[in-house]
Amino acid sequence: MVEPRRDVLKLCHDWLSVQEVVDAVSSASCGATSLFIGTTREDVLNGRKVIGLEYEAYEPMAQSEFRKLCDVIRERWPSVTHVCVHHRLGWVKVGEASVVMAISSPHRHDGQQAMQQAVEQLKARLPVWKKEVYDSQEASWKENAECPWASNHKQ
Amino acid sequence: MTAQVTVLYFAKSAELSGLKEEELVAVPTPISSQDLWSLLLQRHPRLCVLQHQVVLAVRQQYVAIGDELVALGDGDEVAVVPPLSGG
């Protein structure tokens, strides 16, 4: 019997639990859980150190774009069973996870391929923005190279 | 025909316009996304900083700035979408 597939996107202001995301995709039929954790890096730009990131989102559209992303993933890798993404909003300190993504599949090949594509698509299409905040108290909005209308878009 | 729409500003566009959202009354419809963007530029000239690095989202569908006509209805949401940086 095929269990109902789950696609979950949670946007929240709290610290993310990797275990919670992993548990959300667990299934007796799945031998593989693929995981991606995006962590806020302590980067240095022009002598200014990043102290954290400020995230905001167009929340209803993030949900609808996430559903489209999952449809694309499932079309290409039908064996993908569950997908769960938790994404922080608001202030995220350096060293903390901004996003945790988990995909379960019967075997690892599909899950790992699907995860690569899911991260790419999330960065290209999810209406979420982050602002880098520096120790100089300045801030700048970042742009994903995956986003087609970014100035640094890689073709 | 005209429509009353809610415009949402995100990220840099919210900083440039000074707003998170506003109501626009009597927006012509159908309207090209270029004309809709120009209308917003007239109201908030500082948005020009985003020229060529912005799209709109109408009823939660991305629309590139160009000749493409969009049909607007009363109560529709139009979002100004600077380059994305999720993940």
gemmi code that builds the backbone of each chain (N, CA, C; Angstrom):
import gemmi

chains = {
    "A": [
        ("MET", (0.857, -1.199, 0.000), (0.000, 0.000, 0.000), (0.885, 1.238, 0.000)),
        ("VAL", (0.612, 2.177, -0.881), (1.422, 3.397, -0.963), (0.920, 4.391, 0.077)),
        ("GLU", (1.826, 4.823, 0.963), (1.391, 5.810, 1.962), (1.306, 7.179, 1.304)),
        ("PRO", (0.416, 8.051, 1.821), (0.283, 9.385, 1.217), (1.604, 10.144, 1.327)),
        ("ARG", (2.009, 10.790, 0.223), (3.262, 11.560, 0.227), (3.061, 12.861, 0.993)),
        ("ARG", (4.081, 13.286, 1.705), (3.983, 14.545, 2.461), (5.001, 15.549, 1.937)),
        ("ASP", (4.533, 16.788, 1.731), (5.426, 17.909, 1.413), (5.155, 18.983, 2.450)),
        ("VAL", (6.137, 19.328, 3.228), (5.915, 20.305, 4.304), (6.954, 21.410, 4.245)),
        ("LEU", (6.492, 22.654, 4.210), (7.370, 23.810, 4.369), (6.932, 24.544, 5.629)),
        ("LYS", (7.850, 24.675, 6.571), (7.554, 25.440, 7.792), (8.485, 26.651, 7.839)),
        ("LEU", (7.872, 27.835, 7.947), (8.633, 29.087, 8.101), (8.468, 29.501, 9.547)),
        ("CYS", (9.556, 29.673, 10.272), (9.389, 29.985, 11.691), (10.544, 30.830, 12.206)),
        ("HIS", (10.284, 31.518, 13.293), (11.291, 32.411, 13.866), (12.191, 31.708, 14.870)),
        ("ASP", (11.860, 30.444, 15.195), (12.641, 29.761, 16.228), (13.828, 29.029, 15.642)),
        ("TRP", (14.745, 28.698, 16.516), (15.880, 27.837, 16.244), (15.382, 26.510, 15.646)),
        ("LEU", (16.074, 26.020, 14.584), (15.604, 24.830, 13.869), (16.133, 23.539, 14.485)),
        ("SER", (15.288, 22.535, 14.526), (15.699, 21.221, 14.996), (15.878, 20.294, 13.807)),
        ("VAL", (17.102, 19.858, 13.565), (17.379, 18.940, 12.464), (16.612, 17.634, 12.678)),
        ("GLN", (16.564, 17.173, 13.918), (15.887, 15.901, 14.217), (14.410, 15.964, 13.850)),
        ("GLU", (13.797, 17.124, 14.116), (12.374, 17.280, 13.805), (12.123, 17.145, 12.296)),
        ("VAL", (13.004, 17.730, 11.496), (12.855, 17.675, 10.039), (13.087, 16.252, 9.547)),
        ("VAL", (14.090, 15.587, 10.088), (14.383, 14.197, 9.717), (13.212, 13.287, 10.097)),
        ("ASP", (12.682, 13.485, 11.293), (11.543, 12.671, 11.748), (10.323, 12.895, 10.861)),
        ("ALA", (10.172, 14.101, 10.333), (8.999, 14.438, 9.515), (8.965, 13.664, 8.203)),
        ("VAL", (10.119, 13.170, 7.740), (10.123, 12.440, 6.467), (10.305, 10.932, 6.659)),
        ("SER", (10.340, 10.471, 7.898), (10.637, 9.048, 8.106), (9.491, 8.182, 7.603)),
        ("SER", (9.860, 7.023, 7.103), (8.878, 6.106, 6.536), (9.471, 4.707, 6.522)),
        ("ALA", (8.619, 3.730, 6.837), (9.086, 2.342, 6.867), (9.557, 1.882, 5.492)),
        ("SER", (9.066, 2.545, 4.429), (9.425, 2.134, 3.069), (10.731, 2.767, 2.594)),
        ("CYS", (11.283, 3.667, 3.394), (12.456, 4.420, 2.939), (13.736, 3.991, 3.624)),
        ("GLY", (14.698, 3.614, 2.807), (15.999, 3.245, 3.325), (16.957, 4.412, 3.353)),
        ("ALA", (16.564, 5.546, 2.705), (17.489, 6.675, 2.619), (16.823, 7.970, 3.042)),
        ("THR", (17.519, 8.735, 3.875), (17.108, 10.106, 4.183), (18.242, 11.002, 3.722)),
        ("SER", (17.924, 11.909, 2.808), (18.923, 12.872, 2.341), (18.669, 14.184, 3.051)),
        ("LEU", (19.766, 14.843, 3.424), (19.642, 16.015, 4.291), (20.513, 17.149, 3.787)),
        ("PHE", (19.999, 18.376, 3.857), (20.802, 19.565, 3.609), (20.558, 20.538, 4.743)),
        ("ILE", (21.648, 21.057, 5.296), (21.533, 22.092, 6.323), (22.285, 23.318, 5.817)),
        ("GLY", (21.606, 24.461, 5.710), (22.253, 25.711, 5.329), (22.513, 26.500, 6.597)),
        ("THR", (23.774, 26.843, 6.819), (24.157, 27.506, 8.066), (24.690, 28.899, 7.775)),
        ("THR", (24.362, 29.836, 8.617), (24.846, 31.211, 8.449), (26.348, 31.260, 8.697)),
        ("ARG", (27.092, 31.683, 7.684), (28.544, 31.707, 7.746), (29.062, 33.007, 8.311)),
        ("GLU", (30.212, 32.928, 8.990), (30.899, 34.145, 9.404), (31.771, 34.583, 8.237)),
        ("ASP", (31.184, 35.350, 7.320), (31.916, 35.785, 6.134), (32.520, 37.158, 6.413)),
        ("VAL", (33.525, 37.522, 5.633), (34.099, 38.865, 5.765), (34.049, 39.535, 4.403)),
        ("LEU", (33.406, 40.702, 4.332), (33.293, 41.434, 3.074), (33.866, 42.832, 3.273)),
        ("ASN", (34.911, 43.145, 2.494), (35.533, 44.473, 2.595), (35.888, 44.834, 4.027)),
        ("GLY", (36.468, 43.874, 4.730), (36.908, 44.141, 6.095), (35.787, 44.151, 7.117)),
        ("ARG", (34.543, 43.933, 6.668), (33.432, 43.905, 7.623), (33.021, 42.458, 7.840)),
        ("LYS", (32.806, 42.110, 9.121), (32.475, 40.732, 9.452), (30.953, 40.573, 9.531)),
        ("VAL", (30.437, 39.471, 8.960), (29.004, 39.191, 9.066), (28.713, 38.725, 10.488)),
        ("ILE", (27.734, 39.343, 11.122), (27.367, 38.892, 12.476), (26.048, 38.118, 12.463)),
        ("GLY", (25.306, 38.252, 11.367), (24.065, 37.493, 11.276), (23.293, 37.840, 10.014)),
        ("LEU", (22.187, 37.154, 9.832), (21.313, 37.366, 8.675), (19.903, 37.682, 9.153)),
        ("GLU", (19.238, 38.550, 8.413), (17.838, 38.875, 8.700), (17.021, 38.357, 7.516)),
        ("TYR", (16.088, 37.440, 7.770), (15.293, 36.841, 6.698), (13.867, 37.376, 6.704)),
        ("GLU", (13.319, 37.586, 5.489), (11.883, 37.839, 5.392), (11.313, 37.032, 4.226)),
        ("ALA", (9.987, 36.842, 4.220), (9.376, 35.993, 3.190), (7.992, 36.507, 2.812)),
        ("TYR", (7.599, 36.221, 1.570), (6.216, 36.400, 1.115), (5.586, 35.043, 1.401)),
        ("GLU", (5.038, 34.906, 2.599), (4.752, 33.566, 3.130), (3.747, 32.757, 2.311)),
        ("PRO", (2.588, 33.320, 1.947), (1.648, 32.490, 1.174), (2.246, 32.033, -0.150)),
        ("MET", (3.030, 32.922, -0.789), (3.614, 32.542, -2.085), (4.765, 31.547, -1.885)),
        ("ALA", (5.445, 31.620, -0.743), (6.494, 30.634, -0.460), (5.865, 29.242, -0.407)),
        ("GLN", (4.672, 29.155, 0.164), (3.977, 27.856, 0.247), (3.596, 27.369, -1.152)),
        ("SER", (3.064, 28.271, -1.990), (2.631, 27.812, -3.322), (3.837, 27.488, -4.198)),
        ("GLU", (4.911, 28.247, -4.078), (6.123, 27.939, -4.857), (6.754, 26.634, -4.363)),
        ("PHE", (6.677, 26.389, -3.062), (7.213, 25.140, -2.511), (6.453, 23.940, -3.087)),
        ("ARG", (5.133, 24.065, -3.191), (4.330, 22.973, -3.757), (4.744, 22.716, -5.212)),
        ("LYS", (4.981, 23.800, -5.964), (5.414, 23.635, -7.367), (6.782, 22.946, -7.419)),
        ("LEU", (7.663, 23.339, -6.511), (9.005, 22.747, -6.433), (8.892, 21.247, -6.179)),
        ("CYS", (8.027, 20.866, -5.250), (7.853, 19.442, -4.920), (7.255, 18.688, -6.115)),
        ("ASP", (6.338, 19.310, -6.836), (5.762, 18.657, -8.021), (6.854, 18.360, -9.038)),
        ("VAL", (7.741, 19.322, -9.243), (8.846, 19.142, -10.201), (9.763, 18.017, -9.736)),
        ("ILE", (10.087, 17.990, -8.471), (10.966, 16.950, -7.904), (10.320, 15.573, -8.072)),
        ("ARG", (9.033, 15.497, -7.777), (8.355, 14.197, -7.815), (8.155, 13.689, -9.236)),
        ("GLU", (7.999, 14.613, -10.182), (7.857, 14.241, -11.586), (9.147, 13.569, -12.057)),
        ("ARG", (10.266, 14.131, -11.622), (11.565, 13.637, -12.082), (12.034, 12.403, -11.307)),
        ("TRP", (11.742, 12.364, -10.016), (12.124, 11.238, -9.167), (10.889, 10.724, -8.450)),
        ("PRO", (10.077, 9.927, -9.133), (8.798, 9.482, -8.559), (8.959, 8.673, -7.271)),
        ("SER", (10.151, 8.125, -7.030), (10.290, 7.331, -5.810), (10.424, 8.196, -4.548)),
        ("VAL", (10.632, 9.508, -4.720), (10.742, 10.396, -3.537), (9.466, 10.271, -2.713)),
        ("THR", (9.618, 10.043, -1.437), (8.462, 9.753, -0.596), (7.986, 11.003, 0.141)),
        ("HIS", (8.804, 11.530, 1.054), (8.401, 12.740, 1.782), (9.465, 13.817, 1.642)),
        ("VAL", (8.998, 15.079, 1.654), (9.893, 16.236, 1.594), (9.535, 17.172, 2.738)),
        ("CYS", (10.526, 17.600, 3.487), (10.253, 18.550, 4.568), (11.335, 19.624, 4.585)),
        ("VAL", (10.906, 20.873, 4.615), (11.827, 22.010, 4.682), (11.405, 22.898, 5.847)),
        ("HIS", (12.330, 23.217, 6.709), (12.103, 24.230, 7.743), (13.041, 25.394, 7.433)),
        ("HIS", (12.496, 26.612, 7.367), (13.295, 27.793, 7.022), (13.069, 28.857, 8.087)),
        ("ARG", (14.168, 29.445, 8.553), (14.060, 30.491, 9.569), (13.607, 31.793, 8.932)),
        ("LEU", (12.890, 32.574, 9.728), (12.608, 33.969, 9.388), (13.140, 34.833, 10.530)),
        ("GLY", (13.383, 36.099, 10.234), (13.900, 36.987, 11.280), (15.401, 36.816, 11.428)),
        ("TRP", (15.886, 37.077, 12.613), (17.327, 37.147, 12.877), (17.952, 35.765, 13.077)),
        ("VAL", (19.005, 35.469, 12.314), (19.735, 34.207, 12.450), (21.209, 34.532, 12.675)),
        ("LYS", (21.707, 34.169, 13.842), (23.117, 34.456, 14.187), (24.064, 33.585, 13.372)),
        ("VAL", (25.279, 34.058, 13.199), (26.324, 33.241, 12.570), (26.449, 31.920, 13.330)),
        ("GLY", (26.553, 30.829, 12.576), (26.702, 29.502, 13.181), (25.392, 28.756, 13.331)),
        ("GLU", (24.280, 29.465, 13.220), (22.983, 28.794, 13.350), (22.462, 28.364, 11.983)),
        ("ALA", (21.609, 27.335, 11.968), (21.027, 26.851, 10.713), (19.928, 27.797, 10.267)),
        ("SER", (19.975, 28.209, 8.980), (18.907, 29.032, 8.403), (17.857, 28.154, 7.746)),
        ("VAL", (18.301, 27.007, 7.208), (17.368, 26.122, 6.526), (17.804, 24.675, 6.715)),
        ("VAL", (16.819, 23.807, 6.942), (17.060, 22.368, 7.027), (16.088, 21.704, 6.061)),
        ("MET", (16.628, 20.861, 5.167), (15.788, 20.170, 4.178), (16.037, 18.672, 4.266)),
        ("ALA", (14.979, 17.880, 4.266), (15.134, 16.421, 4.288), (14.218, 15.806, 3.245)),
        ("ILE", (14.746, 14.788, 2.576), (13.975, 14.032, 1.576), (14.164, 12.551, 1.862)),
        ("SER", (13.070, 11.813, 1.903), (13.189, 10.365, 2.097), (12.840, 9.652, 0.799)),
        ("SER", (13.524, 8.539, 0.582), (13.306, 7.741, -0.628), (13.695, 6.307, -0.307)),
        ("PRO", (13.169, 5.341, -1.078), (13.528, 3.946, -0.798), (15.041, 3.714, -0.869)),
        ("HIS", (15.677, 4.310, -1.897), (17.117, 4.132, -2.095), (17.792, 5.476, -2.259)),
        ("ARG", (19.084, 5.506, -1.984), (19.763, 6.805, -1.831), (19.944, 7.588, -3.127)),
        ("HIS", (20.057, 6.935, -4.264), (20.385, 7.659, -5.497), (19.363, 8.750, -5.808)),
        ("ASP", (18.082, 8.367, -5.820), (17.022, 9.340, -6.140), (16.963, 10.461, -5.117)),
        ("GLY", (17.080, 10.098, -3.845), (16.995, 11.097, -2.779), (18.101, 12.135, -2.880)),
        ("GLN", (19.316, 11.656, -3.165), (20.458, 12.582, -3.228), (20.368, 13.477, -4.453)),
        ("GLN", (19.952, 12.917, -5.578), (19.765, 13.720, -6.795), (18.647, 14.738, -6.581)),
        ("ALA", (17.547, 14.270, -5.997), (16.399, 15.149, -5.762), (16.782, 16.291, -4.817)),
        ("MET", (17.608, 15.993, -3.827), (18.012, 17.032, -2.872), (18.819, 18.126, -3.562)),
        ("GLN", (19.737, 17.726, -4.439), (20.534, 18.729, -5.179), (19.628, 19.674, -5.945)),
        ("GLN", (18.651, 19.096, -6.611), (17.727, 19.880, -7.429), (16.827, 20.738, -6.529)),
        ("ALA", (16.410, 20.178, -5.400), (15.517, 20.902, -4.491), (16.202, 22.153, -3.930)),
        ("VAL", (17.467, 22.034, -3.571), (18.204, 23.190, -3.038), (18.337, 24.257, -4.126)),
        ("GLU", (18.684, 23.812, -5.337), (18.819, 24.716, -6.491), (17.517, 25.475, -6.745)),
        ("GLN", (16.405, 24.730, -6.774), (15.098, 25.310, -7.058), (14.638, 26.232, -5.932)),
        ("LEU", (14.934, 25.865, -4.697), (14.562, 26.706, -3.568), (15.248, 28.064, -3.678)),
        ("LYS", (16.533, 28.018, -4.008), (17.302, 29.274, -4.125), (16.878, 30.097, -5.337)),
        ("ALA", (16.358, 29.425, -6.361), (15.965, 30.128, -7.586), (14.561, 30.712, -7.511)),
        ("ARG", (13.671, 30.104, -6.690), (12.254, 30.418, -6.812), (11.513, 30.778, -5.530)),
        ("LEU", (12.053, 30.416, -4.348), (11.258, 30.664, -3.144), (11.322, 32.146, -2.768)),
        ("PRO", (10.141, 32.806, -2.610), (10.162, 34.246, -2.314), (10.572, 34.515, -0.870)),
        ("VAL", (11.859, 34.375, -0.647), (12.497, 34.612, 0.653), (13.723, 35.480, 0.371)),
        ("TRP", (14.001, 36.427, 1.287), (15.151, 37.327, 1.105), (15.950, 37.388, 2.384)),
        ("LYS", (17.281, 37.529, 2.240), (18.118, 37.680, 3.422), (19.023, 38.905, 3.297)),
        ("LYS", (19.186, 39.540, 4.442), (20.029, 40.726, 4.524), (21.208, 40.370, 5.424)),
        ("GLU", (22.408, 40.583, 4.918), (23.608, 40.355, 5.739), (23.806, 41.561, 6.633)),
        ("VAL", (24.038, 41.317, 7.902), (24.299, 42.421, 8.830), (25.750, 42.301, 9.306)),
        ("TYR", (26.486, 43.395, 9.263), (27.925, 43.391, 9.554), (28.221, 44.007, 10.915)),
        ("ASP", (29.421, 43.756, 11.384), (29.816, 44.305, 12.694), (29.964, 45.825, 12.630)),
        ("SER", (29.959, 46.362, 11.400), (30.006, 47.821, 11.242), (28.603, 48.430, 11.339)),
        ("GLN", (27.615, 47.576, 11.597), (26.209, 47.962, 11.676), (25.593, 48.299, 10.328)),
        ("GLU", (26.374, 48.080, 9.245), (25.760, 48.210, 7.924), (25.084, 46.892, 7.582)),
        ("ALA", (24.295, 46.922, 6.491), (23.601, 45.703, 6.065), (23.460, 45.729, 4.558)),
        ("SER", (23.418, 44.557, 3.930), (23.117, 44.536, 2.493), (22.292, 43.312, 2.130)),
        ("TRP", (21.329, 43.515, 1.247), (20.484, 42.429, 0.773), (21.279, 41.542, -0.169)),
        ("LYS", (21.217, 40.228, 0.051), (21.950, 39.288, -0.784), (21.099, 38.901, -1.990)),
        ("GLU", (21.771, 38.371, -3.020), (21.087, 37.878, -4.212), (21.627, 36.489, -4.542)),
        ("ASN", (20.719, 35.515, -4.739), (21.168, 34.177, -5.133), (21.517, 34.168, -6.612)),
        ("ALA", (22.671, 33.614, -6.949), (23.055, 33.486, -8.362), (22.059, 32.618, -9.121)),
        ("GLU", (21.340, 31.728, -8.372), (20.343, 30.849, -8.998), (19.100, 31.620, -9.439)),
        ("CYS", (18.899, 32.822, -8.888), (17.683, 33.583, -9.198), (17.837, 34.247, -10.560)),
        ("PRO", (16.885, 33.989, -11.484), (17.037, 34.488, -12.854), (17.137, 36.011, -12.976)),
        ("TRP", (16.613, 36.789, -12.030), (16.674, 38.242, -12.152), (17.716, 38.875, -11.229)),
        ("ALA", (18.614, 38.062, -10.704), (19.700, 38.600, -9.886), (20.783, 39.154, -10.789)),
        ("SER", (21.515, 40.178, -10.294), (22.572, 40.788, -11.094), (23.736, 39.808, -11.306)),
        ("ASN", (23.884, 38.833, -10.391), (24.973, 37.862, -10.494), (24.473, 36.511, -11.003)),
        ("HIS", (23.361, 36.516, -11.758), (22.761, 35.257, -12.205), (23.706, 34.495, -13.112)),
        ("LYS", (23.939, 33.213, -12.780), (24.762, 32.360, -13.623), (23.841, 31.617, -14.582)),
        ("GLN", (24.100, 31.770, -15.881), (23.225, 31.180, -16.920), (23.350, 29.669, -16.934)),
    ],
    "B": [
        ("MET", (-11.307, 49.568, -18.191), (-11.625, 48.941, -16.880), (-10.508, 49.221, -15.887)),
        ("THR", (-10.865, 49.322, -14.625), (-9.836, 49.509, -13.598), (-10.080, 48.555, -12.445)),
        ("ALA", (-9.051, 48.383, -11.628), (-9.173, 47.496, -10.468), (-8.461, 48.116, -9.276)),
        ("GLN", (-8.896, 47.700, -8.090), (-8.210, 48.120, -6.861), (-7.358, 46.953, -6.384)),
        ("VAL", (-6.064, 47.184, -6.269), (-5.157, 46.103, -5.887), (-4.336, 46.487, -4.664)),
        ("THR", (-3.828, 45.466, -3.997), (-2.911, 45.662, -2.873), (-1.505, 45.401, -3.367)),
        ("VAL", (-0.604, 46.365, -3.185), (0.780, 46.170, -3.581), (1.602, 45.851, -2.338)),
        ("LEU", (2.369, 44.764, -2.399), (3.230, 44.361, -1.288), (4.677, 44.631, -1.659)),
        ("TYR", (5.413, 45.205, -0.721), (6.829, 45.509, -0.945), (7.671, 44.637, -0.033)),
        ("PHE", (8.706, 43.984, -0.616), (9.558, 43.109, 0.171), (11.013, 43.537, 0.089)),
        ("ALA", (11.736, 43.210, 1.150), (13.193, 43.357, 1.177), (13.596, 44.776, 0.770)),
        ("LYS", (14.514, 44.870, -0.199), (15.028, 46.180, -0.579), (13.918, 47.116, -1.070)),
        ("SER", (12.903, 46.566, -1.733), (11.843, 47.430, -2.259), (11.039, 48.068, -1.127)),
        ("ALA", (10.928, 47.387, 0.001), (10.241, 47.967, 1.162), (11.066, 49.114, 1.739)),
        ("GLU", (12.385, 48.940, 1.749), (13.265, 50.024, 2.240), (13.208, 51.226, 1.308)),
        ("LEU", (13.191, 50.970, 0.001), (13.209, 52.072, -0.970), (11.883, 52.832, -0.992)),
        ("SER", (10.765, 52.119, -0.844), (9.457, 52.784, -0.896), (9.046, 53.302, 0.472)),
        ("GLY", (9.639, 52.716, 1.509), (9.241, 53.076, 2.875), (7.946, 52.407, 3.309)),
        ("LEU", (7.486, 51.443, 2.507), (6.206, 50.792, 2.796), (6.320, 49.277, 2.764)),
        ("LYS", (5.445, 48.597, 3.532), (5.311, 47.141, 3.392), (4.140, 46.839, 2.441)),
        ("GLU", (3.121, 47.671, 2.489), (2.018, 47.481, 1.552), (1.227, 48.768, 1.378)),
        ("GLU", (0.498, 48.835, 0.247), (-0.403, 49.967, 0.017), (-1.509, 49.534, -0.929)),
        ("GLU", (-2.623, 50.252, -0.847), (-3.749, 50.000, -1.742), (-3.617, 50.938, -2.931)),
        ("LEU", (-3.794, 50.406, -4.135), (-3.847, 51.253, -5.329), (-5.255, 51.160, -5.890)),
        ("VAL", (-5.886, 52.305, -6.059), (-7.231, 52.282, -6.651), (-7.135, 52.654, -8.126)),
        ("ALA", (-8.096, 52.219, -8.885), (-8.216, 52.581, -10.304), (-6.956, 52.283, -11.119)),
        ("VAL", (-6.414, 51.068, -10.954), (-5.297, 50.637, -11.809), (-5.899, 50.119, -13.104)),
        ("PRO", (-5.425, 50.607, -14.260), (-6.000, 50.129, -15.520), (-5.798, 48.619, -15.674)),
        ("THR", (-6.780, 47.956, -16.263), (-6.639, 46.530, -16.542), (-7.376, 46.204, -17.831)),
        ("PRO", (-6.763, 45.337, -18.691), (-5.445, 44.739, -18.484), (-4.317, 45.769, -18.647)),
        ("ILE", (-3.163, 45.431, -18.091), (-2.025, 46.357, -18.100), (-0.751, 45.551, -18.323)),
        ("SER", (0.199, 46.114, -19.046), (1.458, 45.397, -19.225), (2.246, 45.489, -17.916)),
        ("SER", (3.082, 44.485, -17.662), (3.862, 44.501, -16.426), (4.821, 45.696, -16.424)),
        ("GLN", (5.264, 46.125, -17.622), (6.118, 47.312, -17.729), (5.364, 48.560, -17.263)),
        ("ASP", (4.108, 48.704, -17.703), (3.309, 49.866, -17.301), (2.987, 49.827, -15.815)),
        ("LEU", (2.772, 48.637, -15.303), (2.482, 48.501, -13.876), (3.717, 48.900, -13.063)),
        ("TRP", (4.887, 48.455, -13.504), (6.145, 48.828, -12.838), (6.361, 50.345, -12.924)),
        ("SER", (6.091, 50.924, -14.089), (6.250, 52.380, -14.252), (5.334, 53.142, -13.301)),
        ("LEU", (4.142, 52.621, -13.111), (3.182, 53.235, -12.190), (3.767, 53.250, -10.778)),
        ("LEU", (4.373, 52.153, -10.381), (4.974, 52.067, -9.053), (6.187, 52.994, -8.943)),
        ("LEU", (6.964, 53.102, -10.034), (8.115, 54.004, -10.060), (7.691, 55.461, -9.900)),
        ("GLN", (6.558, 55.792, -10.501), (6.048, 57.169, -10.369), (5.734, 57.485, -8.914)),
        ("ARG", (5.160, 56.509, -8.237), (4.780, 56.713, -6.839), (6.004, 56.711, -5.921)),
        ("HIS", (6.968, 55.873, -6.261), (8.160, 55.709, -5.408), (9.401, 55.706, -6.294)),
        ("PRO", (9.878, 56.891, -6.701), (10.994, 56.972, -7.648), (12.252, 56.226, -7.196)),
        ("ARG", (12.461, 56.066, -5.890), (13.667, 55.376, -5.420), (13.690, 53.897, -5.820)),
        ("LEU", (12.538, 53.365, -6.219), (12.496, 51.975, -6.693), (13.334, 51.779, -7.946)),
        ("CYS", (13.705, 52.861, -8.603), (14.498, 52.734, -9.843), (15.829, 52.039, -9.594)),
        ("VAL", (16.289, 52.032, -8.345), (17.518, 51.308, -7.983), (17.414, 49.834, -8.392)),
        ("LEU", (16.174, 49.300, -8.369), (15.959, 47.888, -8.683), (15.759, 47.610, -10.166)),
        ("GLN", (15.796, 48.673, -10.985), (15.572, 48.499, -12.419), (16.419, 47.352, -12.965)),
        ("HIS", (15.809, 46.470, -13.750), (16.456, 45.298, -14.359), (16.779, 44.184, -13.367)),
        ("GLN", (16.569, 44.430, -12.095), (16.766, 43.356, -11.124), (15.523, 43.204, -10.267)),
        ("VAL", (14.373, 43.124, -10.926), (13.123, 43.005, -10.185), (12.099, 42.285, -11.061)),
        ("VAL", (11.214, 41.533, -10.451), (10.031, 41.038, -11.137), (8.845, 41.367, -10.250)),
        ("LEU", (7.647, 41.171, -10.780), (6.441, 41.322, -9.980), (5.855, 39.934, -9.726)),
        ("ALA", (4.986, 39.848, -8.737), (4.205, 38.623, -8.559), (2.747, 39.073, -8.502)),
        ("VAL", (1.947, 38.589, -9.442), (0.520, 38.931, -9.491), (-0.253, 37.679, -9.121)),
        ("ARG", (-1.072, 37.795, -8.109), (-1.793, 36.607, -7.584), (-0.820, 35.445, -7.373)),
        ("GLN", (0.346, 35.751, -6.833), (1.374, 34.770, -6.469), (1.968, 34.016, -7.651)),
        ("GLN", (1.960, 34.648, -8.829), (2.674, 34.093, -9.990), (3.709, 35.126, -10.397)),
        ("TYR", (4.933, 34.697, -10.616), (5.970, 35.634, -11.047), (5.665, 36.165, -12.444)),
        ("VAL", (5.854, 37.463, -12.639), (5.673, 38.100, -13.948), (6.896, 38.965, -14.214)),
        ("ALA", (7.614, 38.687, -15.302), (8.767, 39.513, -15.651), (8.286, 40.880, -16.131)),
        ("ILE", (9.122, 41.892, -15.967), (8.766, 43.238, -16.444), (8.905, 43.261, -17.950)),
        ("GLY", (7.790, 43.532, -18.631), (7.838, 43.530, -20.090), (6.474, 43.822, -20.672)),
        ("ASP", (6.289, 43.353, -21.905), (5.045, 43.657, -22.613), (3.889, 42.750, -22.229)),
        ("GLU", (4.201, 41.697, -21.458), (3.151, 40.732, -21.117), (2.000, 41.436, -20.386)),
        ("LEU", (0.779, 41.226, -20.894), (-0.389, 41.850, -20.284), (-0.860, 41.021, -19.098)),
        ("VAL", (-1.174, 41.702, -18.008), (-1.785, 41.006, -16.874), (-3.175, 41.580, -16.657)),
        ("ALA", (-4.106, 40.695, -16.280), (-5.466, 41.127, -15.963), (-5.556, 41.247, -14.456)),
        ("LEU", (-6.004, 42.389, -13.974), (-6.104, 42.605, -12.532), (-7.565, 42.658, -12.127)),
        ("GLY", (-7.859, 42.074, -10.970), (-9.213, 42.134, -10.425), (-9.168, 42.793, -9.056)),
        ("ASP", (-10.293, 43.292, -8.614), (-10.359, 43.932, -7.294), (-9.880, 42.969, -6.219)),
        ("GLY", (-9.014, 43.471, -5.353), (-8.517, 42.647, -4.256), (-7.282, 41.843, -4.585)),
        ("ASP", (-6.820, 41.878, -5.844), (-5.623, 41.121, -6.213), (-4.404, 41.657, -5.474)),
        ("GLU", (-3.465, 40.740, -5.208), (-2.183, 41.131, -4.619), (-1.134, 41.229, -5.710)),
        ("VAL", (-0.388, 42.338, -5.709), (0.748, 42.494, -6.610), (1.960, 42.693, -5.717)),
        ("ALA", (2.982, 41.864, -5.871), (4.161, 42.002, -5.017), (5.347, 42.472, -5.841)),
        ("VAL", (6.157, 43.333, -5.245), (7.417, 43.741, -5.859), (8.479, 42.781, -5.347)),
        ("VAL", (9.162, 42.088, -6.279), (10.046, 40.969, -5.913), (11.492, 41.259, -6.324)),
        ("PRO", (12.307, 41.762, -5.398), (13.742, 41.914, -5.692), (14.395, 40.531, -5.824)),
        ("PRO", (15.665, 40.470, -6.241), (16.313, 39.154, -6.384), (16.203, 38.337, -5.103)),
        ("LEU", (15.913, 37.044, -5.285), (15.650, 36.168, -4.152), (16.948, 35.753, -3.464)),
        ("SER", (16.858, 35.489, -2.185), (18.043, 34.999, -1.464), (17.645, 34.072, -0.318)),
        ("GLY", (16.715, 33.165, -0.610), (16.345, 32.167, 0.382), (17.379, 31.062, 0.450)),
        ("GLY", (17.253, 30.238, 1.476), (18.131, 29.083, 1.618), (19.459, 29.416, 2.288)),
    ],
}
model = gemmi.Model(1)
for chain_id, residues in chains.items():
    chain = gemmi.Chain(chain_id)
    for i, (resn, *xyz) in enumerate(residues, 1):
        res = gemmi.Residue()
        res.name, res.seqid = resn, gemmi.SeqId(i, " ")
        for name, pos in zip(("N", "CA", "C"), xyz):
            atom = gemmi.Atom()
            atom.name, atom.element = name, gemmi.Element(name[0])
            atom.pos, atom.b_iso = gemmi.Position(*pos), 0.0
            res.add_atom(atom)
        chain.add_residue(res)
    model.add_chain(chain)
structure = gemmi.Structure()
structure.add_model(model)
structure.setup_entities()
